[in-house]
Amino acid sequence: MSPLAKPLRFRGAPIRLTATSVEVGPPPKSGLAFFPGAAPSPLQIRTLRATTPTVTLLSFRLPRTTKPGHYDGTMELGGAPMPIKIEVQARPQMRFYPAWLSLAAHPDERLEINVGAVNLGNVDVPIERRSTFCLFEPRGVDVAIYHALTEEPPADQRRLDRAAEEIARSHGGLVRATVREGAGKLPPGEFRELVVELHFSDRVRPGRSYYGAWFLGESGLGIQVEGMTPSGGV
């Protein structure tokens, strides 16, 4: 196979980088991609149907933790080596253990939780010492908007105002999260145990259920909260 007029450009997150070409011609059934510092990776090669001229789609995989950046590599098609350009894009991804928490909380209560976090992406994830997130009753926002749009509001109230009031009633307040142990950047491929204090708002109402998510980077830990009667309450 003759060399291409210019190097193919592969782009994507490490789990799958792709390139397209109209110069490959009848594509070979197999090939290899060579990335600096990594083992050769088999190329997946297929032809897109009903295209003129014929378009060939090539792709290969890299380790999940490959850092973002621009790299020079080579590929081998039909026994002929060819240079390629590789653009590895950022892919932030976290996984939590457990993946979901169910808690019971009194208004204005502080609870300590233990969570395992592993960075499955290819960029550092900042674990801030202090952060906040909201709690809402299930479907509270959806129901508020539905009522505002389908029911005629009083003459002195706008639909938007009514939706805002109902959303406020379903709001369980802000939760203040403080990472007591484990704050700081979490590098790709690393696991860390976190000790986190959650300070609930006095808006948590006894007998009501709330849902929220505590985010690290782009990934959230789902939290369900059952409101409890304050100590000494009826």
PEMO-V299016 format. One record per residue. N is the residue number from 0. SS is DSSP state (2 for helix, 1 for strand, 0 for the rest). PHI is phi in whole degrees, 0 to 359 (NA if undefined). D_CENTER is the distance of its C-alpha to the mean C-alpha in whole Angstrom. Layout:
N_SS_PHI_D_CENTER, N_SS_PHI_D_CENTER
This chain:
0_0_NA_41, 1_0_286_42, 2_0_299_39, 3_0_286_37, 4_0_298_38, 5_0_212_35, 6_0_300_32, 7_1_292_29, 8_1_250_26, 9_1_262_23, 10_1_227_19, 11_1_145_16, 12_0_284_13, 13_0_304_15, 14_0_292_15, 15_0_198_17, 16_1_250_19, 17_1_231_21, 18_1_213_24, 19_1_238_27, 20_1_209_31, 21_0_251_34, 22_0_258_36, 23_0_292_35, 24_0_75_38, 25_0_301_38, 26_0_287_35, 27_0_293_36, 28_0_282_35, 29_0_211_33, 30_1_188_32, 31_1_226_30, 32_1_246_28, 33_1_244_29, 34_0_250_26, 35_0_305_27, 36_0_81_27, 37_0_239_26, 38_0_292_28, 39_0_306_29, 40_1_245_26, 41_1_298_27, 42_0_275_27, 43_1_265_26, 44_1_234_29, 45_1_211_29, 46_1_257_31, 47_1_283_30, 48_0_283_33, 49_0_55_35, 50_0_239_34, 51_0_228_37, 52_0_291_37, 53_0_298_35, 54_1_254_32, 55_1_254_30, 56_1_255_27, 57_1_239_26, 58_1_208_23, 59_1_208_22, 60_0_250_20, 61_0_231_19, 62_0_304_18, 63_0_304_14, 64_0_268_15, 65_0_301_17, 66_0_290_17, 67_0_299_16, 68_1_154_20, 69_1_252_23, 70_1_227_25, 71_1_258_28, 72_1_218_29, 73_1_221_31, 74_1_227_31, 75_1_236_34, 76_1_233_35, 77_0_58_38, 78_0_83_39, 79_1_254_39, 80_1_282_37, 81_1_219_35, 82_1_287_33, 83_1_223_29, 84_1_252_27, 85_1_234_23, 86_1_246_20, 87_1_271_17, 88_0_264_14, 89_0_292_11, 90_0_220_8, 91_0_288_6, 92_0_204_5, 93_1_240_7, 94_1_228_9, 95_1_250_12, 96_1_230_15, 97_0_289_16, 98_0_280_13, 99_1_209_15, 100_1_238_18, 101_1_240_21, 102_1_233_23, 103_1_245_27, 104_1_221_27, 105_1_274_30, 106_0_303_30, 107_0_64_30, 108_0_271_29, 109_1_248_27, 110_1_235_26, 111_1_254_25, 112_1_236_22, 113_1_243_21, 114_1_226_17, 115_1_267_17, 116_1_228_13, 117_1_236_13, 118_1_270_11, 119_0_264_10, 120_0_267_9, 121_0_238_12, 122_0_226_12, 123_0_299_13, 124_1_249_11, 125_1_285_14, 126_1_257_15, 127_0_291_17, 128_0_294_20, 129_1_232_20, 130_1_202_18, 131_1_223_18, 132_1_209_16, 133_1_258_18, 134_1_246_20, 135_1_224_21, 136_0_295_23, 137_0_303_22, 138_0_59_22, 139_2_301_24, 140_2_292_22, 141_2_299_23, 142_2_295_26, 143_2_298_27, 144_2_292_27, 145_2_299_28, 146_2_297_31, 147_2_295_32, 148_2_272_32, 149_2_256_34, 150_0_247_36, 151_0_285_39, 152_0_284_39, 153_0_304_42, 154_0_300_43, 155_0_265_42, 156_0_228_39, 157_0_276_36, 158_2_301_34, 159_2_297_31, 160_2_295_33, 161_2_295_33, 162_2_300_29, 163_2_298_28, 164_2_294_31, 165_2_290_29, 166_2_297_26, 167_2_298_27, 168_2_291_29, 169_2_272_26, 170_1_279_24, 171_1_268_24, 172_1_87_24, 173_1_279_22, 174_1_253_21, 175_1_264_21, 176_1_258_19, 177_1_238_21, 178_1_278_20, 179_1_286_24, 180_1_222_23, 181_0_109_20, 182_0_292_19, 183_1_120_19, 184_1_289_17, 185_1_253_15, 186_0_290_16, 187_0_303_14, 188_0_83_15, 189_0_258_17, 190_1_245_17, 191_1_214_18, 192_1_274_20, 193_1_245_19, 194_1_249_22, 195_1_234_21, 196_1_263_23, 197_1_251_22, 198_1_254_25, 199_0_274_25, 200_0_282_27, 201_0_284_30, 202_0_280_29, 203_0_295_28, 204_0_258_31, 205_0_303_32, 206_0_83_32, 207_0_249_29, 208_1_254_25, 209_1_225_22, 210_1_229_18, 211_1_199_16, 212_1_214_12, 213_1_266_12, 214_1_259_9, 215_1_240_9, 216_0_63_8, 217_0_256_4, 218_1_246_4, 219_1_242_8, 220_1_265_11, 221_1_290_13, 222_1_227_16, 223_1_254_19, 224_1_231_23, 225_1_259_26, 226_1_288_28, 227_1_248_32, 228_0_292_35, 229_0_302_36, 230_0_304_38, 231_0_87_42, 232_0_276_41, 233_0_264_42
